[in-house]
């Protein structure tokens, strides 16, 4: 998960700095990046829930895999919340600036 996030962030940042990007294009790329990240967090939550349901029903699921999936989902959600908090904080700082 962490390696995937780092690779995605660095590859996007490298292409953005190498070429000049118009603000409208950057806004669309940023929106697409956020949408994709939120979908990945949701997918991990769904996978953890499915594995937990299988374990509760008594199906043949390894307890370790269930716990790992649950922790991945939890960490992904915490990361998304912290990123949201930082973005809101940055927005509020910009709104407090005087022109």
PyMOL commands that set and color helices and strands:
alter all, ss='L'
color gray80, all
select helices_A, chain A and resi 2-18+23-57+63-96
alter helices_A, ss='H'
color red, helices_A
deselect
rebuild
show_as cartoon
